[in-house]
Amino acid sequence: MKHILKDIEAAKANGTPLLAVLIDPDKFKLEHLELFVTKAHQTIITHFFVGGSTVEAQVTQKLVNALKRKTSLPIVLFPGDVTQISDQADAILFLSLLSGRNPDYLISKHIQSVSLLEKTRLEVIPTGYLLIESGAETAVQRVTKTTPISSELLVAQTAKAGEYLGMKLIYLEAGSGANYPVSTSIISLTKSKLGIPIIVGGGIRSKKQLEKAYKAGADLVVIGTAFEKDLDFFDEITH
Ligand code: 1GP
């Protein structure tokens, strides 16, 4: 059995940067999986994240089953909804949208998911999820009907409150396909306050932006769109 959280904590302690490729089951074509995974294995990618804001029922499960047969890297669910739970994955980010004030995404969907999660052996990782202003309306914003936050101090304090509440990870999200990623000053101020690992995602499209995020304090970076749009991006981040 894999220990996803422990491994992320250990990587943080050792200063080893982690990189997840995000696959959105709604946009991904299963026939591309073989090549996609082969390419991913040649890079510094350490995790597969699977999830999206709007995914039809059973699509996630199909994708995770297929992915599981092709990789031994950890598969982590990053669900936009209760329908995206698959017992074939290794772990699930149990996301609470701390930047918003929509009770559905703070606690209601979590309660709905309990009867499903009880039937799986997924490692459930309590994760404070913060949507950060990134220039344009993103799918997360639309679906959750919440407003992103932009004040650096508010982001850092919200993240710290999440840590005080017992969350094990903080995810700073600019939104998939964001115009620009979470700023390095937000990452570094948040980092200075937290003892738990920080995930950063949204709008990262180049190796330079990736390195900047690590330098500012991201422990794990998530990239989806850049890989989705251009498989050659894998070649930029080979070992
Ligand atoms: C979205 O943070 C992820 O939740 C990835 O975003 O698709 O912009 O890489 P991108």
Boltz pocket constraint, residues with backbone or C-beta under 6 A from the ligand:
constraints:
  - pocket:
      binder: B
      contacts: [[A, 22], [A, 172], [A, 173], [A, 174], [A, 175], [A, 176], [A, 177], [A, 178], [A, 200], [A, 201], [A, 202], [A, 203], [A, 204], [A, 222], [A, 223], [A, 224], [A, 225], [A, 226]]
      max_distance: 6.0
